[in-house]
């Protein structure tokens, strides 16, 4: 029994290079983003739901301008690093120079025309200008993070992300505590300082690996790869964030704050998804170059099972954690967390299948898929938010991610004729997990039992869920 348990722990924790990189990325993101989760009792006490909603709108707008200003050029860093037909230093230097030139030109243009578009973003002129500077610095950071990912320098990624996350969050909380009103400015100012420092460190570190040349062929290849990603990224942004804008307009800023809080709590699952993607993408390009298709299938299954295991803990015990951790005025968002987590899990399915389109440089197709999905999401949000309130947005977003996966998978197979490896087991495992935990939590809610008994029953549900996820490995371990 002890030996079998040791085998299971080794299987879950792992000691290979892939899991080491994943743990490094997770550590960096957990501190970078997760520290904000740990400080929820403080931030929810300092900020009203309106302040929380305003900060969420500002952050969402930064995220969309991080797509527009650099023209998504940083998205090609990892892919071109594994393209043997280009000199790595030359194409990296070309990408960085092109990105900075476009950001400066577009940034000045947006600054001069701020009065024409600021109302669309729901920001004041001052917040709009701050948003542009944030977007410029974050774009350089994204370029640097892609550079670290391509070079598999996950340890440095983790160290810098920890420093950035700890510095910006702790400074932000201190700054907010010194302010009487509009406390979200404390977070905005602190993040700007830390983003600027991070961007400078990244530029200095990358400089030795960049060579600046006037190569027209490279520029054209960068355009062909990156420009189709702009509508794709904007559509993906809309899929992620348009629900908050629509809730703000259709219901109210306070409800937008509650919804944003629930999404931020579910961020734990998104951290795992992003860490897996950061590890998997460079590996995927290498395995595709080597035509090691069996290894791709095994890697996909391993990553998904790890994701579902962590997600199970978050989904099942989210309600108890929020009641302990957050200010009571935010408890209304508890019921949304499981569905938000399901959305991230379904997004991981899509990210896995879309990697094939990126490898074959068919980014125009994934842009079309993202546009179609975002339109579906907007329509569903408009219908169901008006009818059922802000909570409906979590369901429409998760459903939209499933549609995005299905369209992308069918298109890869029948339109692009890409060689896509076995994904049926991943889809079945994902839907089975969602059904098992959703029904299980529903039954527990109907039982209406006391808190201690609820925790015991939920722990049983967690064990059953783990058994479902790892059933193949458990049978293999115990058969020996």
N, C-alpha and C positions, 0 to 999 in steps of 0.2 A: 504493500500500500504506500509506504513512504517513498519507495523508488518510483512508483507510478506518479505520485504527486510531484516529485522532483522533475520528471520528464515533462509533465504538463507546465510547470513553472518555466522551465527552460524554453519550451515551445512558445509560451506567451511573451516572456521577456526578451528572449533571443540575444545572441551575441555576434551576429553577422554584421557586415558593414552597412547594409541597407537599414537595418533597425537602429544601428548607431546613429546614422544620419537623421533618421526620422525622429529619434529621441532628441537630438540636438535642435532640430527645427521646432519641435514641440516645446522644448524648454525655452527657446527664444521667444516663441509666440505666446506661451503661457505667461511669461513675465511681462512681455510687451503689451499684450492685450488682457491677459488674465489678472494682472495686478489691479486693473480697474474693477474686475469682478470681486476680488477680495476686499476692495475698499467700498463695496456697495453700501454697507451701513453708514459710511461717512458721506459719500456723494449723494445718496438719496435723502440724507438728513439736511445737507447743505443746500441742495437744489430743489425747487418746486418742480412739479410735473411740467409746467410751462417752460421753465429754464432747461429742463432735461430735453424737452421737445425742440427748443431752439438750438441747443448744442447738437442734437441729432441732425437737424436740417443743415447746419453749417458743415458737419462732418460728411454728410451725404453729398453736398455740393462740391466739397474738396475732392471726393472720390470721382465725381464725373469730370471735373476739370483736369484731374490727373490722367484721364484718358485723352481729353481734347488737346491740351497744351503740348505734350510730347509726341502726339500722333501715334501713340502705341509703339514707338520705336523700341522701347526697352523690352517689349514682349518677344523680340526676335533674338535677344542676346544668347539665350540657352540653345535655341535651335541652330543658329549659325555656328556656335562653338563646336557642335558635333557634325558640321557639314565639311567633309574633307577637301572640297574644291576651293575653299577660301583660306587665306592667311588669317589666322586668328587675331593677331595684333592689328592688322590693317582693317578688318571688318569691325572690330570693337571700336577702334578710333573713329571710323566713319560713322558708326551708329551714334556714338556719344556726341560728336561734333554736330551732326544733323539735328539731334534732339535738342541740344542747347540753343542752336540758332532758331529753330522753330518756336521753342518756348519763349524766347525773348521777343520775337516778332509778334506772336499771338498774345503774349502777356501784355505788351504795350497796347495792342489794339483793343483788348478787352478792358483795360484800365481807362482808356480814352472814351470808350462807349458804355461805361458802367451804368449810366442812367437809363440806357435803353433796355438792359437785360436784368438788372438787379431785382426787379419785382417778380420776375419769373422764378428766381431762386428763393424768393421770400426773405431776402437779406437787405440790410441797410447798405448805404454806400461804404461805410467804414468796414463792416463785416465782409463786404464783397472784395475790398482791397486786401484785407487780411487773408481772405480765402485764396486769392491769386498767389500770394507769396507762399502760403502753405503748400499749394499745389505744385509750385515750381520746385520747392525743396523736396517734397515727397516724390516727385518724378525722378529726381537724381537718386534718391534713396532706393526707389524701385529698380532703377538701372543697376545700382551697386548690388542689391540683393540678388538680382538675376545673374550678375557676374559671379558672386560667391556660389550660387547654386550650380552654375555651369562648371565651376572649378571644384565642386564638391568640398567646399571649405565650410562645412556646417558648423564646426566648432567656433570659428570667428563670427559666423552669422548669429550663433546663440549668444556669445559674449556681448556683441554690440547691441543686439536686440534687448538683452537683459538691462544693459546700461541705459538704453533709450527709454524702455518701458518704465523702469524704476525712477529715472530722473524726471521724465515728463509727468508721471502720475503723482509722485510725492510732491514735486514742486507745484503741480496744479492744485492739489488738495490744500496745501499751505496757502497758496495765493487766494483760493476761493474763501478760505476761512477769514481772510483779512478784508473781504469785501462785504458791503452791506446789501447791495442789489446787483442784479445781472452777474451773478457769480460764475456763469459759464465762461466769462472772459478770462478767469483764472486758468482754466484748462486750455483755452485757445492760446494765450500768451506763453504758457509753459511749453506747450507742444511746439510752438514756433521756434523757441530758443533751442530746444533739443533737436528738432528736425534740421535746423541750420548747421549745428555742430556735426550731426550724423552725415549730412550731405558733404561737408568739407572733408571729413575723414574718408569717406568713400571715394571721392574724387582723387585724393592724394594716393590712396592705396591702388586704384586702378591705373593711374597714370603710366606706370612702368610697363603695362601690358597693352598700351594703345600706341598705334602709329598712325599719323594723320597724312593721308594722301588724297589726291584728286582722281579717284577711280570711278569713272562713270558707270561701269558695269556693276560694281558693288552697290552704288547708290540706287540703281534701277532694281537690283535684287531686293534691297531693303524696302523700297517702295512697294514692290509686288507682294512681299510677305506681310508687311506691317499695315499698309493702308486699309486692306479689307478687315483688319482687326478693329478698326475704329467703330464702324457700325455694330460689330459683334460685341465689343466691350461696352458701348453705350447701351445696347439692348440688354446686355447682362446686368448693367447697372440698374436699368429700369426694372428688370425682374427682381433685383435685390432691394431697391430703395423706393420705387415709385409708390408702393403701398403706404409709406410713411407720409409722402406728400399728399396723397389722396385722402388719407385719414385726417391729416391736418386741415384740408379744405372741406371735406364732407362731414366730419364729426367734430374735430376740435384739436387744439394744440396739446391739451392735457391728455387726451386719448392717444395722440401720437407719441407722447412721452411714455405712457404705459406700454404701448406696443413696442417702442424702441427698447424699453427696459427688458421686456420679455425676450426680445431678439438678442440683446447683449448677454442675457443669462445663457441662452442657447449657444452663445459664442464659443463655449467650451468645445462643442462638437465641431464647429467650423475651424477651430485651431487645429484639431486633429486632421481634418480634411486637407487644410492647406499644407500641413507638415508632410502628409503622405504625398500630396501632389508635387511638392518641392523635391522630395527624394525620388519619386517614381519617374518624373519626366526625363531627367538625364539618363537614368537607367533604361528607360523605354527606348530612347534614341539609340543607345549603345546596343541593346538587344535586337532592335529592328535592323541595324546595320549588320549585325552578326547572324541575322535570321534565326535567332534562338527563340522560336515561338512557344515551345513548351515552357520555358522559363518565364515568359511573359504571363502565361495563364496562371502558373503557380504564384507569381508575384502579385497578380491582381487579387487572387483569392486570399492570400495572406494579409494584404493590406485591408481588404474589406472586413475580414473577421476581426482584426484589431480595432477598426473603426466602430463596428457594431458593439464590441465588448465595452468600449468606453462610453458609447452612446447609451447603452442599456442602463448604466449607473446614473447618468444624467437624467434620462427620461423618467426612470422609475422613482428616483428620490428628489426630483426637482422641487416638488411642492414643499416638502419638509425643509429643504435647504433655503428656499426663499422666505418661508415664514420665520426662520431663525435669523437670516442674513440681512433682509431688506426692511426698510421702513414700512409700516403697515399700509400706508397709502398706495404702495406699489403692489400689494398682494392681489389686486384684481387681475394682474397679468399672469398669474400662476398657470391657469388652464391652457395658455397658449404655448408654453414651453415645449411639450412633447411634439406638437405638430411642427414647430419651428425646427426642432432637431431632425424630424423626418425629412424636412425640406433639404437640410444640409446633406443628409445621407443620400437622397436622390440626386442631389447635385454632384456628389462624388461619382455616382454611376455615369452621369453625363460627362464629367471631366475625364474619366477613364476612356470612354469611347471616342471623345473628340480628339484625343491625343493622336489617333491615326490620321485624322484630317490634317492636323498640324504637321505631322511627320512628312506627309506627302505634299505639303505646302498648298493645300486646298482650302485656304482660309476664307475665300469668298463663300464657300458653301456653309461653313459654320456661322458666318455672318448672317446668311439668309435664315438659318435655323433659329438663331438668337432673335432676329427681328420678328419672325413669326410667333415665337414663344412669348416675347414681351408684349406683342399686340394682344394675344390671347389673355395674358395676365392682366393687362390694363382693363380689358372688357369685363373679365370676371370680377376684378376688384370693384369696378364701378357699379356692377349689378349687385354684388353680394355685400359690400360694405354699407351701401345705402339701405339694404334690406335687413341685414343681421348685425351691423355694427362693426367696430374695428377688428374684432376677433376673427372675422371671416377671412381677413387678408392672409393669415397664417396658412389656412387651408388652400386658398387659391394659389399661393406661391408654391407650396409643396406639390400640388397637382400640376402646375406649370413646369416644374423641374422634371416630373415624370414624362410629360409630353415632349419636352426638349430632348430627353434621352431617347425616346422612341423614334422621333423624327430623325435625329442624328444617326442612330443605329441603322435605320432602314435606308437612309440616304447613302451612308458609307458602303452598304452592301449592294444596293441596286442602282445607284446613280454614279457614285465615284468609283465603284468596283474595287474598293480597298479590301485588302486581306485583313479581316477582323477575326480575332480569335474568340474562343468560346466565352460567351457572356450570359448564357441562359441560367447557369447555376448562381451567378451573382445577382441577377434580377430576382430569381425565386427566393434566395436567401434574404435579400433586402425586403421584399414584400412580406415574406413570412415573419420577419422581425417586427415590422410595423404592425401587422395584424395581431401578433402575439402580445406585444406590449400595450397596444391601444385597447384591445378587448380586456386584457388583464387589469389595466388601470380602471377601465369602466366598471368592471365587476367589483373591484375593491371599493370604488366610490359608492356603488349601490348598497354595499354591505353596511355602510355607515357605522363602523366600529371605532373604538377609541384609538388614540394615537399610537400607543405602544403595540397594540395588536395589529394595527395598520402597518407599522414598520416590519413586524415579523412576517406578515403575509407578503409584503413587498420584497423582502429578502428572499422568500421562497420563489416568487416570480422572477427575481434576478437570477437565481440558480437555474431555474428551468430555461430561462432565456439563454444563459451561457451554454447550457447543454445543447440547445438548438443550434447555436452558432458554431460550436466546436464538435458537433456530433461525430464527424468523420475522424477527426484527430483522437477523440476520446476512445472510439472503438478500436483504433489502431494501437493506442497506448495500452489499453486493458486486454487486448488480444494477445499481447506478448507475455 
